[in-house]
Amino acid sequence: MRLLSLQILGVIILLFTALGFIIQFLATHFQKIPSETFTVHRQRNSLSTLSTRTCWPKTHIMFLKTHRTAGSPMLNMLHRYGDRNSLTFALPQQYQFNYPSLFHASRVKGYNEFKKTKYDILCHHLRLNLPEVRKLMPADSFYFTILRDPATLAESSFYYYRFESPAFKKAPDFKAFLAQPALYYKRGEKGNQYARNLQWFDLGFNPDTPFKESLAKAGVREIERAFHLVLLSEYFDESMVLLKEELCWDLDDVVTFKRNSREASTPLDKREKEMLRAWNSLDLYLYVYFNHTFWEKVEKFGRERMDIEVRGLRERRQHLAEICLEGVNPVIVDQDKKEGIKPFHFRKEKTMEWVVKKDLEPNTRARCVQMITPELQYKDLLDARQFPGGV
């Protein structure tokens, strides 16, 4: 009996020793990942995909950032993901790849034609030139872009690029341009890409080509062959859900705050929208076609599942906004405000920005600031990381 008792006591001591070792191991392990939290644990996915995820995250990505189409939050999303995962960006030597000229690989900082340098992410403003883009990107890269209703895009472009486009500068005001755009517009004039078929132009086509359905169809076919996904700015949250699914990313990877929005926009009535769409007929053909393919993808994804995912995305955005941000709306901020965020105000057009709370724990504040860092400032941060010697 005494021998049996000693054996039992030995087993108990062994178990407690093993348990202590396991607890110590787990404590040490979890101390290594505080950066994966925003005060609360990092949320990876909603309930609809949490148990079914079998894919592997994509890290080779080409995003064509079209102008005035909600591309800025997309860029912030890509910047954050690439930054956190130490991915390599194809960066412009300044801030754009010689736009409005067609893109050329030689415009990428550090690119070596002989070494055939490859990059993980290409996402800054460029005018698409697919053969040159493919020189940079791995064969398995995921290509996507985003489009917007040409009517609201035209209104936004007029005010944002008022002093860049000769057609806009010549017009006394927006209503005058809207009534007779051809009166102020001159084909091929530098800066006038902002005034007509801007999305068609950004995709590498000629915006002044007279509309023919055969031409428009050919353009659409080229875009479909090049891009795996075409998103819509009017359905931004649904777009983020589809993108998250395609990239196999986590929920927090695609949570963004609205960026680079104007203080106010001009309401358009039905007739004005029709006039602007007619003026931008090539853009309209693109938008109508890819609106159709977008909702086909939503149907394939599942409407009910989409509703659940969108609700989860909005709830997460709201939760992070409550943690990170001062106020419920963005404001016009001072270029020289103390916390170091430098919003880009294009000429005289002021845009709205968020302000981060000042009393946050350091790791939390760093993540919050990252989520609102403007694209040009973030580009500089990435540039400093990739070229520490200032090459």
N, C-alpha and C positions, 0 to 999 in steps of 0.2 A: 504493500500500500504506500509505504514511504517512497519507494522507488518510482511508483506511478505518479505520485504527487509531484515529485521533482521533475519528471518528464513533462507533465502538464504545465508546470511553472515555466519550464524552459521554452515550451511552445509559445506561451503567452508573451514572455519577454521578447522572443523572436518576432512575433507579430507586431508588437508595439514599436520595436526598432525599425521594422520595415515601413510601418505607417508613418513614423517620424521622418524617415528618409523621403518618402513620397511627398509629404507635405512640404518639406524643405525644397525639393525639386520643383514643385509647382509654384511655390512662392518666388523662387529665383527666376523661373521661366516667365511668369507674368509681369515681373518687374521690368522685363526687357521691352515691353511693348506699350508704354504710356502714350506714345505718339499716335496710337490707333484710336484715341478717344477724343471727343469734344465735351469733356466733363462727363458725358454719358458715353456708353460704349458705341463704337462705330457700327452703324447699321448697314448690313450687307445687302439684304434683299427683303422684299415683302413676302407675305405668306404664300402667295400664288406661285412663286418660283423657288422658294427656299429649299424645298425638299426634292426638286426635280433637276437642279442645275448639274449638268454633266460636262459642260464645255470648258474650254481653256481660254483665259483672257487674251484678247488680241492686243498686240503692242506695236504693230506696223500699220500706221494710219495716215491717210492723206485726206485732209479736209479742205475743200475749196470754199473759202470764206467770201461769199458774195456780199456786196455792199448793202447796208441798211436792211438786213434781213434777220436780225437777232443773232448774228454771228459772234458778237462779242462775248456773251455768256458761254457759247460753245468753245471759244478760244480759251477762256479762263478754265473751263473744264479740262481741256487737253493739256494746258500748261500745268495744272495741278497734278494730273495723273502722271504725266511724263516726268515732272519734277520729283514726285514722291517715289517713282520707280526707276529713277536715274536713267531715263531714256534719252536718246540723242535726237535733237531737233535740227532740221534744216533751217537755218536762220538767215534772214536777209542781212546784207552788209550794213544797211541802215535800218529802215523800218518796213519797207515794201520791196518786192522783187522787181524794181524798175517799172512798176505799174505806171501808165497803162500799156506799156509795151508787152508783147507776149513773153511769157516766162522762159528763162534760159538757165540751165544748171549752173553756168558760170557765175550767176548772181548769188549763189549760196556761199556764205562765208566758210572758208576752209575747204571747199570742194576741190578735189583733185581728179582731173579728167583721166589721168593715167592709172591711178589706183582704183578708180571706179568706186569712190566713197559711197556708202549706203547709210541711210538714216532711218530712225524709227518713226518720226513724226514730221510731216510737212503740213503747216496749217495757217501760215500768215498770208496776207493779201497778195494775190497774184492773178494774172490773166492766163487762163489755162492754155497750156501747150503740152499735150499729153506725152509726146515722145521725149521731151526734155524732163518732164516729171518722172517718167519711168526710168530714166538714168539714175535717179536718186533713191528710188523706193524699192524695197525687196519685192520679189514676185508675189508673195502672199499678202501684200498690203491691202487693207480695207479702205475703199474710196467712198466718201460721202459728201454731200453738199446740202444746202437749204435754199428754198425759194419762198417768195412772198407775192401776194396779190399785187399786180403791177399798178393798180390805182393808188393804194396806200403807199407803195414804194415810191411812186412818182411824187406824191405830196411830201414825203419825208426827204427825198433827194433834193427837191427844190429848195427847201429851207436849209438843209445841212450843207449843200454844195452851192449855195446862192452866189458865192464869189469865186467859184472855181469853173463854172460852166458859162461860157459866153451867152448861150441861149437864155439861161436864167438871169444873167446880169442885164441883158437887154430888156427883159420884160419889166414893166413897172411894178407888178406884184403877181402873186400866184394866180389870181383870178384872170388876169390878162393873159398869162401864159396858157392857162387851161383853155381859154376861149379860142386862141389862135397859136398853137405851139409852132406850126410851120413858119409863121411870120418871123419868129425869133431864132429859129434853129437853122444852122448851116452844116451840111454834111461834112464830116471829116475834120471839123474844127476841134482843136485840142481842148479837152475838158467837156466836150458835148456828149461823151459817153454816159455822163450822169443824167442827161436830159432825155434819152430815148433808148429803150430796150437794154437797160443796164445789165440785167441778168444774162441776156443773150451775149452781150459783150464780154462779161466776166468769164463766161464759158468758152471763150475763144473765137466767137463768130463775129461777123460784120453787122453792126446794129442798123446800118443804113440800107441794107439790102431790101428791095421792095418785097412785101409779103407774098409768098406763094406757098400753098399748102405742101407741095412736094419738097420745097426747101425746108420748111418747118419740120416735116416728118423725118427728113434725113438728119437734121440736127438732133432731134429727140432720140433717134436710133443710136447716134454717136454717144450721147450722154448715157443712155441705158447700158451701152457696152462698157463705158468707162467707170460708172458709179454703181456700187452695190446698193446704195440707199440714197434716196432724195427726200428730204424732210420739208415740212411746211412751218413757217414761222407763226402762222395763225393758230396752229395746233402744236404749240411748243412742248407741252407736257407729254402729249401722246408721242411726239417725235422723240423725246428723251427716253421714253419707255421702249420704243422700237430700237433705238440706238443701243441702249443698255443690253437688250436681248441679243443684238447682232455682235456686239463687242464682248459679250460675256463679262461685263463689269458689275460691280456692286452698286447698290442704290446710292450710297454717298458719293460715288464717283461722278454721278450725273446730276446731283443736286446743285443748282446754280441760283444766283440772285440776278434779277433783271439788270442789264448793264447798258451804258451808253445810250439811254433813252432821252428824248428831248423833253423839255419842260412842258410843252403843249403841242398839240397837233391841230390841223384845220379839219373840222368835220366835213365829210363829203356826202352829198346826196346821191341818189341813184343815177341821175343823169350825168353828174360830174364823174362818177366812177366809170360809167360807160365810155365817156369821152377819153379819159386817161387810158383805159384799156385798149381803146381803138388806136390811140397814138402809139402805144407800146404793144403792137399786135404780135410780134414775135415772142415777147415775154409772156403775153397772154396765152399763146399756144402752149408754151412750156408749162405754165402754171396749171392750165386745165388738164393737160395730159398727166402730169405728175401728181396732181390732186387725186386723179382716178387711181393711179398705181399705189398712192399712199393709203387710201382707204381699202384697197384690196389687201394690202399687208396687214392692216388693222383687223379686217375680217378673218384673215388666216390666223392671226394671233389670238383672236377671240374677243368679242366686244365686252363680255362680262369680265373676263380676265383683265382687259385693258382698263375698265372702270376701276377695278381693285388696285391695279398698279398705279394709275394716275392719282387716285386718292392717297395711296401710300406715299407717293412722291411729294404731293402737296403738303401732307402732314409733316413729313420729314423736313421740308423746306421751312415750314412755319416754325417747327421746333428749333432748327438751327438759327433762324432769324431771331427768335426770342433769346437764345443764348448769346448771339454775336452782336446784334445790331441795335443802335440807338433809334428809336422810333419805328413806325410801321411803314414809312414811305421814304424813298430816296430824296435827297435834297441837292441843290446846287452848292457845291463845296468850294472852298478857297483853294486855289492852286498851291498855296504855300502853307497849308495847315500843318500843324506840328507832327502829326503821326506819320508823315512821310509818304502818304498816298498822293500821287500826282495825276489827277484825272485829265484826260485829253479833251480840250475844248476846241473844236475845229473852227478856226477863224472866230466869228462873233457868235456862233451858235453854241449856246450853253447846254450841257447835258447833265443829267441827274446821277448822283452817286450816293452810295451808302456810307454811314459813319459807324465804325466799330466802337463798342462799349470800352471804356477805359479801365474798369475795375476787374478785368478778367485775369484768371490764372495764366502765367506766361505761355504754356503750351497751347492752351485754348485760344488765347489771343492771337498767337502766331497762325493757327489754322484759320481763324476768322478773318484775319488780315489777308491771308492767301486767297480767300474766296472773293474778296472785293478788289484785289490788286488789278489796276487797269492793264490792258493788253500790252501797251508799249513799255510800261514800266516792268511788267513781268518778262517781256522779251529781253530787256536789259539784264535782269537777274539771271535768266537762262544763259545769256551771252557770257556773263562773267563766270558762270560755272563751267561752261564748255571751253572758254578761252581765258583761263585764269591769268595768263601773261599779257592779255590785251592784244593778242595777235590779230 
